[in-house]
Amino acid sequence: MSDTDLYTVALVGDQEDASWRDMTSRSPWFEQLHTDTAPRPLDGDVTTDVAIVGAGIAGIATAFFVLRETGNSVLLLERGRAGSGATGHNAGQVANYFERPLCDLAEQYGFDLAISAQAAIDDAFELLKLMIAETASTVRLERVMGHMGMFSVNHLEVHLSNQALRQRGGLEVEEVIVSADAPFLADIPADYAGLYKLVPQREIEARLGTRCGEYHAVLSSPKACVNSALLVEHAIAHFERAHPDRFRFVDHTMVERIMLGEGSAVLEAQGHQVDCSHVVLCTNGYVDHQVVDVDGSAIELPLIQTVGFMGGYFEREQLPPGAISYIKNERIGGELPYGYVTRRTYDGPDGVSTLTCVGGPEVELEHGQRYDAEAVVPAHALEQLDTEVRAVIDVPGGSNEAYDYAWHGVMGYMPDRLRVVGHEPRNPALLYNLACNGVGILPSLHGGQRIASMLAGEQLPPSIFDPR
């Protein structure tokens, strides 16, 4: 059975629907990159201070801060083309939340560590602006107020609990509004009375862009839209201009093996050898390399690979940017993926337009199964996008035609749904800034800065992102 068949079966079984067809995977973000860049693979042995594996947003953020805040030389290695992984195949949203509720993290790791992590992700909006400015990137960054639709008292209790923690920790409290007609008003705990306000149902529907009648509450929080793959391209060009003596980038270079020593590491790639003091894995969901410790034992991370499916269509008229998500589970933490909509200004060859992107369907790859970047987007994934997400939104002037783009991307999850940032406990020559966990841009930036601080010799306080 092919990977495409696996994707299809895992999504909806083996039914057929003649109204939909498979589509070639084409990312609108990747299509904004320059296409005339010739491959430049590793062509000989090399020595560097820091070898960074993976040229997505995490690898670029790590390189940016290491070059900025240390005197180390950096070799950035990419197995394909820069930004061609999840960085170029996502929904384009920049969000400041985790895949697990803040209240859940506080219960497991304690209040201080949870609030410290949330503050770091909130602050990473400024790190994104910093990197765009200092790399002279012309990438379009659109800040928006994002909205998440809720329909049960469990949704409210979880997110109001999160706001209570933010308030206690001195963080900005996000706005929660509840419909005066919500069927669960009497069930909302009295302790949360000051953390939400009642509004007419029409305001709920206006923020969510829907008249489906299912959602009765909204959490509004800062978000943004950006083409992180284009930022990667611009950043690499800047590094080469600003640090020609300390930075080198090679692509189409697969790292097959990483051998750790005492305070050093050796990478084997394309028949050549890279000697370095430290190696940083920024590989998200890619696992096609072997890491060997000093004693010959393997070092592995229990990454779970999940493929997310997305579609995009151009609006008939210019619309303001926005980011909306819709909870699908009755209780937070269920198995159904949430649906989301990202509307943004798109700079294409024919000028400026509005591109609306929808996403939600996911499939977890089986153990040993490899993600196929060339696999088509199956017809049933597009059907799910339409029936579970696109049908919910009410967009004036929206296209009713087939998708202009359909694409998928692989997300690497750790079992605890947290990013991994820092030294490998068994050997500090190896560091991580990986596991996108679905909302990877801001955590990647925080992780890159944290890695640079570690390499500069700074003693950092514990973090929920520490490898364990």
C-alpha positions as CSV (number, residue, x, y, z in Angstrom):
1,M,0.0,0.0,0.0
2,S,1.4,3.4,-1.0
3,D,1.7,6.4,1.4
4,T,-1.1,8.1,-0.5
5,D,-3.3,5.1,0.1
6,L,-2.4,5.1,3.8
7,Y,-3.3,8.8,4.1
8,T,-6.6,8.2,2.5
9,V,-7.6,5.1,4.5
10,A,-6.5,6.7,7.8
11,L,-8.7,9.6,7.1
12,V,-12.0,8.2,5.9
13,G,-11.8,4.5,5.1
14,D,-12.0,3.3,1.5
15,Q,-15.2,5.0,0.4
16,E,-15.2,7.0,-2.9
17,D,-16.9,10.3,-3.6
18,A,-17.0,11.3,-7.3
19,S,-17.5,15.0,-6.4
20,W,-13.9,15.3,-5.2
21,R,-10.5,14.4,-6.7
22,D,-7.0,14.0,-5.4
23,M,-4.9,17.2,-5.9
24,T,-1.2,17.7,-6.3
25,S,0.3,19.1,-3.1
26,R,1.3,22.7,-3.8
27,S,2.1,25.1,-0.9
28,P,1.3,28.8,-1.6
29,W,4.1,29.8,0.8
30,F,6.7,27.7,-1.0
31,E,5.7,29.1,-4.4
32,Q,6.7,32.6,-3.2
33,L,10.3,31.6,-3.0
34,H,12.9,32.0,-5.8
35,T,12.9,29.0,-8.0
36,D,16.2,29.6,-9.8
37,T,18.5,28.7,-6.8
38,A,21.0,26.0,-7.9
39,P,21.6,23.2,-5.4
40,R,24.8,23.5,-3.3
41,P,25.4,20.3,-1.5
42,L,28.3,19.6,0.8
43,D,31.4,19.1,-1.4
44,G,34.1,18.2,1.1
45,D,35.1,17.7,4.7
46,V,34.6,20.7,6.9
47,T,35.2,21.9,10.5
48,T,32.9,24.3,12.3
49,D,32.0,25.3,15.8
50,V,28.3,24.6,15.5
51,A,26.5,22.3,13.0
52,I,22.8,23.0,12.7
53,V,20.8,20.3,11.0
54,G,17.6,21.5,9.4
55,A,17.0,24.8,7.6
56,G,13.5,25.5,8.6
57,I,12.4,28.3,10.9
58,A,13.9,26.5,13.9
59,G,17.3,26.1,12.2
60,I,17.2,29.6,11.0
61,A,16.3,31.0,14.4
62,T,19.0,29.0,16.0
63,A,21.6,30.2,13.4
64,F,20.4,33.8,13.8
65,F,20.9,33.9,17.5
66,V,24.1,31.9,17.6
67,L,25.7,34.3,15.0
68,R,24.3,37.3,16.8
69,E,25.1,36.5,20.4
70,T,28.3,34.3,20.2
71,G,31.5,34.2,18.2
72,N,30.9,30.7,16.9
73,S,31.1,29.6,13.3
74,V,28.0,27.9,11.9
75,L,27.4,25.3,9.3
76,L,23.7,25.0,8.4
77,L,22.8,21.7,6.7
78,E,19.5,21.0,4.9
79,R,18.5,17.7,3.4
80,G,16.3,19.3,0.7
81,R,15.7,22.9,0.0
82,A,15.6,25.6,2.8
83,G,12.1,26.0,4.3
84,S,10.8,22.9,2.4
85,G,9.5,21.1,5.4
86,A,6.8,22.1,7.8
87,T,8.1,25.7,7.5
88,G,6.9,25.9,3.9
89,H,3.9,23.6,4.4
90,N,1.8,25.1,7.2
91,A,-1.3,27.3,7.6
92,G,0.8,30.4,8.0
93,Q,-0.4,31.3,11.5
94,V,1.8,32.6,14.3
95,A,0.2,31.7,17.6
96,N,1.3,32.0,21.2
97,Y,-0.3,28.9,22.7
98,F,0.8,25.3,23.4
99,E,-0.8,22.1,22.2
100,R,-1.8,21.6,25.8
101,P,-3.7,24.0,28.0
102,L,-1.6,26.2,30.3
103,C,-3.6,24.9,33.3
104,D,-2.5,21.4,32.3
105,L,1.1,22.4,32.1
106,A,0.9,24.2,35.5
107,E,-0.5,21.1,37.1
108,Q,2.3,18.9,35.8
109,Y,5.3,21.2,36.0
110,G,4.2,23.8,38.6
111,F,3.0,27.3,38.3
112,D,6.4,29.0,37.9
113,L,7.7,26.9,35.1
114,A,4.4,27.0,33.2
115,I,4.1,30.8,33.5
116,S,7.8,31.3,32.5
117,A,7.3,29.2,29.4
118,Q,4.1,31.1,28.5
119,A,5.8,34.4,29.0
120,A,8.7,33.3,26.7
121,I,6.3,32.4,23.9
122,D,4.4,35.7,24.4
123,D,7.7,37.6,24.1
124,A,8.7,35.7,21.0
125,F,6.5,38.0,18.9
126,E,9.2,40.6,19.6
127,L,11.9,38.1,18.6
128,L,10.1,37.5,15.3
129,K,10.0,41.3,14.6
130,L,13.7,41.5,15.6
131,M,14.8,38.8,13.2
132,I,12.8,40.3,10.3
133,A,14.3,43.7,11.0
134,E,17.9,42.6,11.4
135,T,17.9,40.3,8.4
136,A,16.4,43.1,6.3
137,S,13.6,40.7,5.3
138,T,10.8,42.1,3.2
139,V,8.4,39.3,4.3
140,R,4.9,40.5,4.9
141,L,4.0,40.2,8.7
142,E,0.4,40.9,9.5
143,R,-0.6,41.2,13.2
144,V,-4.2,40.2,13.8
145,M,-6.5,39.4,16.7
146,G,-7.2,35.7,16.4
147,H,-10.5,34.1,17.6
148,M,-11.2,30.6,18.8
149,G,-14.8,29.3,18.9
150,M,-16.0,27.3,21.9
151,F,-19.3,25.5,22.4
152,S,-19.2,23.7,25.8
153,V,-18.7,24.6,29.4
154,N,-15.6,22.4,29.5
155,H,-14.0,24.6,26.8
156,L,-14.8,27.7,28.9
157,E,-13.6,26.2,32.2
158,V,-10.2,25.2,30.6
159,H,-9.6,28.6,29.0
160,L,-10.8,30.6,31.9
161,S,-8.5,28.6,34.1
162,N,-5.7,29.5,31.7
163,Q,-6.7,33.2,32.0
164,A,-6.7,33.0,35.8
165,L,-3.1,31.7,35.6
166,R,-2.1,34.4,33.2
167,Q,-3.5,37.0,35.6
168,R,-1.8,35.5,38.6
169,G,1.5,35.4,36.7
170,G,1.3,39.0,35.6
171,L,0.8,38.2,31.9
172,E,-1.7,39.9,29.7
173,V,-5.2,38.4,30.2
174,E,-6.8,37.5,26.9
175,E,-10.4,38.4,26.2
176,V,-13.2,35.8,26.6
177,I,-16.7,36.6,25.6
178,V,-19.8,34.4,26.1
179,S,-23.1,34.6,24.4
180,A,-26.0,35.8,26.7
181,D,-28.0,33.0,25.1
182,A,-25.4,30.3,25.7
183,P,-27.1,27.1,27.0
184,F,-24.4,26.5,29.6
185,L,-24.4,29.9,31.4
186,A,-25.6,28.5,34.7
187,D,-22.8,25.9,34.6
188,I,-19.9,28.4,34.5
189,P,-18.1,28.4,37.9
190,A,-18.6,31.6,39.8
191,D,-14.9,31.9,40.4
192,Y,-14.4,33.0,36.8
193,A,-17.0,35.7,36.8
194,G,-14.4,38.5,36.3
195,L,-12.6,36.8,33.4
196,Y,-15.3,37.0,30.8
197,K,-18.2,39.2,29.7
198,L,-21.6,38.5,28.2
199,V,-22.4,39.7,24.7
200,P,-25.2,39.1,22.2
201,Q,-24.9,35.9,20.1
202,R,-24.4,38.0,17.0
203,E,-21.0,39.3,18.3
204,I,-19.9,35.7,18.8
205,E,-20.8,34.9,15.2
206,A,-19.2,38.1,13.9
207,R,-15.8,37.3,15.5
208,L,-15.9,33.7,14.2
209,G,-17.2,34.6,10.8
210,T,-20.0,32.0,11.1
211,R,-23.7,31.8,11.4
212,C,-23.8,28.0,12.0
213,G,-25.3,28.5,15.5
214,E,-22.9,25.9,17.1
215,Y,-20.5,28.3,18.9
216,H,-21.4,30.3,22.0
217,A,-18.1,31.7,23.3
218,V,-14.9,33.1,21.9
219,L,-11.3,33.4,23.2
220,S,-9.5,36.3,21.4
221,S,-5.7,36.5,21.5
222,P,-2.9,38.1,19.4
223,K,-1.8,36.2,16.3
224,A,0.0,37.0,13.1
225,C,0.3,35.7,9.5
226,V,3.7,35.3,7.9
227,N,5.4,33.2,5.2
228,S,8.1,31.7,7.4
229,A,9.7,29.9,4.4
230,L,10.3,33.3,2.7
231,L,11.8,34.6,6.0
232,V,14.1,31.6,5.9
233,E,15.2,32.4,2.4
234,H,15.9,36.1,3.3
235,A,17.7,35.2,6.5
236,I,20.1,32.8,4.8
237,A,21.0,35.6,2.3
238,H,21.6,38.0,5.2
239,F,23.8,35.5,7.1
240,E,26.0,35.1,4.0
241,R,26.3,38.8,3.5
242,A,26.9,39.7,7.2
243,H,29.0,36.7,8.3
244,P,30.9,35.3,5.3
245,D,33.7,34.2,7.6
246,R,31.4,32.4,10.1
247,F,28.4,31.1,8.2
248,R,28.0,28.5,5.5
249,F,24.8,26.9,4.2
250,V,24.6,23.7,2.2
251,D,21.4,22.1,0.9
252,H,20.5,18.8,-0.7
253,T,22.7,17.3,1.9
254,M,21.3,14.4,3.9
255,V,23.0,13.9,7.3
256,E,23.0,10.1,7.7
257,R,24.9,9.7,10.9
258,I,26.0,11.8,13.9
259,M,28.7,10.4,16.2
260,L,29.1,12.1,19.5
261,G,32.4,12.3,21.3
262,E,33.6,13.9,24.5
263,G,32.9,17.6,23.9
264,S,32.6,17.2,20.1
265,A,30.7,15.5,17.3
266,V,31.2,14.2,13.8
267,L,28.5,14.2,11.1
268,E,28.6,12.0,8.1
269,A,26.8,13.5,5.1
270,Q,27.0,13.0,1.3
271,G,30.2,10.9,1.8
272,H,31.9,13.8,3.7
273,Q,32.6,14.5,7.3
274,V,31.8,17.5,9.5
275,D,33.8,18.0,12.7
276,C,32.2,20.3,15.2
277,S,32.0,21.1,18.9
278,H,28.2,21.0,19.0
279,V,25.5,19.8,16.8
280,V,21.9,21.2,17.0
281,L,19.0,19.1,15.7
282,C,16.2,21.3,14.3
283,T,14.7,18.6,12.2
284,N,11.0,18.7,13.3
285,G,9.4,15.4,12.1
286,Y,12.3,14.1,10.1
287,V,14.0,11.0,11.6
288,D,16.2,9.7,8.8
289,H,19.4,10.0,10.6
290,Q,21.2,8.0,13.3
291,V,22.7,9.5,16.4
292,V,25.4,7.4,18.2
293,D,26.8,8.3,21.7
294,V,30.4,7.8,22.8
295,D,29.8,4.2,23.9
296,G,28.2,3.3,20.6
297,S,24.6,3.3,21.9
298,A,21.8,5.0,19.9
299,I,20.2,8.2,21.0
300,E,16.6,8.5,19.8
301,L,13.7,10.8,20.4
302,P,10.2,9.3,20.5
303,L,8.9,11.7,17.8
304,I,5.3,11.1,16.6
305,Q,4.8,12.1,13.0
306,T,1.5,13.6,12.0
307,V,0.5,14.8,8.6
308,G,-1.8,17.8,8.4
309,F,-3.9,18.7,5.3
310,M,-4.7,22.2,4.1
311,G,-6.4,23.9,1.3
312,G,-6.4,27.5,0.1
313,Y,-8.5,29.6,-2.3
314,F,-8.4,33.2,-3.5
315,E,-11.2,35.5,-2.5
316,R,-13.1,37.5,-5.1
317,E,-12.2,40.8,-3.3
318,Q,-9.7,42.1,-0.8
319,L,-10.5,41.1,2.7
320,P,-8.8,42.0,6.0
321,P,-6.4,39.3,7.4
322,G,-7.6,37.1,10.2
323,A,-7.0,33.9,12.1
324,I,-9.9,31.8,13.4
325,S,-10.1,28.3,14.9
326,Y,-13.0,26.1,15.8
327,I,-12.9,23.5,18.6
328,K,-14.4,20.2,17.5
329,N,-14.1,18.0,20.6
330,E,-16.8,18.2,23.3
331,R,-13.9,18.2,25.8
332,I,-10.5,19.7,25.4
333,G,-7.9,17.1,24.6
334,G,-10.1,14.8,22.5
335,E,-8.9,13.1,19.4
336,L,-10.6,15.3,16.8
337,P,-8.3,18.0,15.3
338,Y,-9.6,21.6,15.5
339,G,-10.6,23.4,12.3
340,Y,-8.9,26.7,11.5
341,V,-9.1,29.5,8.9
342,T,-6.2,31.9,8.1
343,R,-7.0,34.8,5.8
344,R,-4.1,36.9,4.6
345,T,-2.8,39.2,2.0
346,Y,-1.0,37.2,-0.7
347,D,1.7,38.7,-3.0
348,G,1.5,36.7,-6.2
349,P,2.8,37.2,-9.8
350,D,-0.5,38.8,-10.7
351,G,-0.5,41.3,-7.8
352,V,-1.9,41.5,-4.3
353,S,-4.9,39.4,-3.4
354,T,-6.6,37.7,-0.4
355,L,-5.9,34.0,0.1
356,T,-8.1,32.1,2.6
357,C,-6.6,28.9,3.9
358,V,-8.4,26.2,5.9
359,G,-7.0,23.2,7.7
360,G,-7.8,20.5,10.3
361,P,-7.7,17.0,8.9
362,E,-4.7,15.0,10.2
363,V,-3.4,11.5,10.1
364,E,-0.7,10.0,12.4
365,L,1.9,8.0,10.5
366,E,2.4,4.4,11.6
367,H,5.7,3.4,13.2
368,G,8.3,3.1,10.5
369,Q,6.3,4.8,7.8
370,R,8.0,7.7,6.2
371,Y,6.4,11.0,5.2
372,D,6.1,11.4,1.5
373,A,6.4,15.1,0.6
374,E,5.3,14.2,-3.0
375,A,2.1,12.4,-2.1
376,V,-1.1,13.9,-3.4
377,V,-3.7,15.5,-1.1
378,P,-6.4,12.8,-1.1
379,A,-9.9,13.7,-2.2
380,H,-11.4,12.8,1.2
381,A,-9.1,15.3,3.0
382,L,-10.5,18.0,0.8
383,E,-14.0,16.8,1.4
384,Q,-13.4,17.0,5.2
385,L,-12.0,20.5,4.8
386,D,-15.2,21.6,3.1
387,T,-17.7,19.8,5.3
388,E,-16.0,20.4,8.7
389,V,-14.3,23.8,8.2
390,R,-15.1,25.7,5.1
391,A,-18.9,25.1,5.5
392,V,-18.7,26.7,8.9
393,I,-17.4,30.1,7.8
394,D,-19.5,32.8,6.2
395,V,-17.3,34.9,4.1
396,P,-18.9,37.6,1.8
397,G,-17.6,37.2,-1.7
398,G,-15.9,33.9,-0.9
399,S,-15.1,31.5,-3.7
400,N,-17.2,28.4,-4.1
401,E,-14.9,26.8,-6.6
402,A,-12.3,24.2,-6.1
403,Y,-9.2,25.0,-4.1
404,D,-6.5,27.0,-5.8
405,Y,-4.0,25.3,-3.5
406,A,-4.0,22.0,-1.6
407,W,-1.0,20.9,0.5
408,H,0.2,18.8,3.5
409,G,3.0,19.1,6.0
410,V,4.5,16.8,8.6
411,M,4.5,17.8,12.2
412,G,6.8,16.2,14.8
413,Y,5.2,15.7,18.2
414,M,6.9,14.6,21.4
415,P,4.6,12.4,23.5
416,D,4.0,15.2,26.1
417,R,3.2,17.6,23.2
418,L,6.0,20.0,24.3
419,R,8.9,21.3,22.3
420,V,12.4,20.1,23.2
421,V,15.1,22.8,23.6
422,G,18.5,22.2,25.1
423,H,21.3,19.8,25.7
424,E,20.8,16.0,25.3
425,P,21.1,14.7,28.9
426,R,23.4,11.9,27.9
427,N,25.8,14.1,25.9
428,P,25.9,17.9,25.9
429,A,27.6,18.0,22.5
430,L,24.1,17.4,21.1
431,L,21.4,20.0,21.5
432,Y,17.8,20.1,20.3
433,N,15.4,22.8,19.1
434,L,12.7,20.7,17.6
435,A,9.2,19.2,17.7
436,C,7.0,21.8,16.1
437,N,4.0,20.5,18.0
438,G,1.7,22.2,15.5
439,V,2.4,25.8,16.6
440,G,6.1,26.0,15.9
441,I,7.1,29.5,14.9
442,L,7.3,31.4,18.2
443,P,8.6,28.4,20.1
444,S,11.3,28.0,17.4
445,L,12.4,31.6,18.0
446,H,12.5,31.2,21.8
447,G,14.4,27.9,21.3
448,G,16.9,29.5,19.0
449,Q,17.7,32.3,21.5
450,R,17.9,29.8,24.4
451,I,20.3,27.5,22.4
452,A,22.5,30.6,21.7
453,S,22.6,31.5,25.4
454,M,23.6,27.9,26.3
455,L,26.4,27.9,23.7
456,A,27.6,31.3,25.2
457,G,28.1,29.5,28.5
458,E,25.1,31.1,30.3
459,Q,23.6,29.1,33.1
460,L,19.9,29.1,32.4
461,P,17.1,28.3,34.9
462,P,15.0,25.1,34.3
463,S,12.4,25.1,31.6
464,I,9.5,22.9,30.6
465,F,11.3,22.6,27.3
466,D,14.4,20.9,28.8
467,P,15.1,17.5,27.3
468,R,14.3,14.7,29.7
